[in-house]
């Protein structure tokens, strides 16, 4: 399974970006997996940003609640992360993740840089 992220870039504080994650393998249904976005800033551990569970619930990190929205297109096997009111603390490499039981897949990451 390959997860391919896109949509990162450089944005000013207060701006918005939309990240996309595409599962590029046939017969992979995101509906069967927990899908989420994680991020890792320089010198810090990777942390959860937002995720869907296979049961359909969503979790958000406290730091992004009210600013970020995770969504998905089940038919296209895409997961999105809409990010608003970005601030420099959101600067990180953002990774798409999928897991089910003992299986975990990661994308290659996309850089998000927020300038002050």
Backbone torsions as a table, in degrees:
resi	resn	phi	psi	omega
1	UNK	NA	130.3	175.0
2	UNK	-113.7	131.2	174.2
3	UNK	-110.6	125.3	-174.9
4	UNK	-120.5	116.5	179.2
5	UNK	-92.4	153.6	173.5
6	UNK	-153.9	165.7	174.7
7	UNK	105.3	-5.1	178.2
8	UNK	-71.9	173.2	179.5
9	UNK	162.7	-166.5	179.9
10	UNK	-102.7	130.6	-179.2
11	UNK	-142.8	150.1	176.7
12	UNK	-78.5	155.1	176.6
13	UNK	-54.4	137.1	-176.7
14	UNK	93.0	-11.6	-177.9
15	UNK	-82.9	-175.3	-176.8
16	UNK	-131.8	153.3	171.5
17	UNK	-145.2	153.8	174.5
18	UNK	-123.7	118.7	177.5
19	UNK	-94.2	145.4	177.2
20	UNK	-124.1	146.2	176.1
21	UNK	-131.3	122.0	179.5
22	UNK	-112.2	130.3	172.3
23	UNK	-88.5	119.6	-166.0
24	UNK	-100.4	12.7	-177.8
25	UNK	-112.4	135.8	178.9
26	UNK	-65.5	155.7	177.3
27	UNK	65.4	15.9	173.9
28	UNK	-101.7	121.5	179.3
29	UNK	-112.6	121.9	-179.4
30	UNK	-66.2	-15.3	179.6
31	UNK	-68.6	-20.9	-177.9
32	UNK	-91.7	-6.7	-174.3
33	UNK	-119.0	152.1	162.2
34	UNK	-73.8	130.3	-178.2
35	UNK	-125.0	139.2	-179.0
36	UNK	-159.8	175.5	176.2
37	UNK	-118.5	133.0	175.3
38	UNK	-123.7	164.2	176.1
39	UNK	-143.0	155.0	178.4
40	UNK	-138.8	116.8	176.7
41	UNK	-90.8	157.3	179.7
42	UNK	-55.1	129.1	178.2
43	UNK	76.9	5.3	-178.6
44	UNK	-121.9	162.8	177.6
45	UNK	-77.6	154.7	174.6
46	UNK	-66.4	137.8	-176.7
47	UNK	-133.4	153.3	176.8
48	UNK	-69.8	136.6	172.6
49	UNK	-104.6	-53.7	-179.4
50	UNK	-162.7	149.5	179.1
51	UNK	-154.9	152.2	167.9
52	UNK	-99.1	139.1	166.9
53	UNK	-91.7	162.6	177.7
54	UNK	-63.5	-20.8	177.2
55	UNK	-80.9	-5.1	174.7
56	UNK	98.2	-1.8	177.9
57	UNK	-82.7	163.0	178.8
58	UNK	-125.0	146.3	175.4
59	UNK	-126.9	142.6	177.0
60	UNK	-130.6	145.4	168.8
61	UNK	-65.3	144.7	-179.0
62	UNK	-56.9	-34.3	-175.3
63	UNK	-69.6	-14.7	-177.7
64	UNK	-117.1	-4.6	-178.9
65	UNK	-58.5	134.5	-178.9
66	UNK	84.8	-11.5	-179.5
67	UNK	-115.4	-34.2	-177.7
68	UNK	-110.0	147.6	176.7
69	UNK	-135.3	126.5	174.9
70	UNK	-95.7	139.1	178.1
71	UNK	-146.4	170.7	-178.5
72	UNK	-150.8	155.4	173.1
73	UNK	-118.5	100.6	-174.7
74	UNK	-64.1	-35.7	-177.3
75	UNK	-67.1	-35.3	-178.1
76	UNK	-96.3	-5.1	-176.0
77	UNK	58.8	46.9	176.8
78	UNK	-118.2	143.9	170.4
79	UNK	-124.4	139.2	-175.9
80	UNK	-122.0	155.8	171.4
81	UNK	-132.8	107.2	175.2
82	UNK	-87.4	122.0	-177.1
83	UNK	-117.0	125.3	179.5
84	UNK	-124.3	164.2	178.7
85	UNK	48.6	47.5	-177.5
86	UNK	-66.8	146.4	176.5
87	UNK	-132.2	164.9	-175.4
88	UNK	-57.0	-25.9	178.5
89	UNK	-69.1	-12.3	176.7
90	UNK	-84.9	-5.1	179.0
91	UNK	-63.3	124.2	-177.1
92	UNK	-177.3	171.9	166.1
93	UNK	-89.9	127.8	-177.6
94	UNK	-103.2	131.2	-176.6
95	UNK	-118.6	139.8	170.9
96	UNK	-90.0	141.1	-177.4
97	UNK	-137.1	143.9	173.7
98	UNK	-134.8	137.2	178.4
99	UNK	-145.1	149.8	176.9
100	UNK	-156.5	115.0	-176.0
101	UNK	59.8	-124.6	-178.5
102	UNK	-87.9	-0.2	-177.4
103	UNK	-95.1	130.5	176.4
104	UNK	-137.6	133.6	179.4
105	UNK	-126.1	145.0	178.7
106	UNK	-128.3	146.3	169.2
107	UNK	-81.3	179.9	-176.9
108	UNK	-84.5	-12.9	177.5
109	UNK	95.1	152.2	175.3
110	UNK	-135.3	134.5	-175.4
111	UNK	-81.0	132.0	171.5
112	UNK	-119.3	122.7	179.1
113	UNK	-123.2	124.7	-179.3
114	UNK	-112.8	119.2	-179.6
115	UNK	-93.4	147.4	-178.7
116	UNK	-88.0	NA	NA
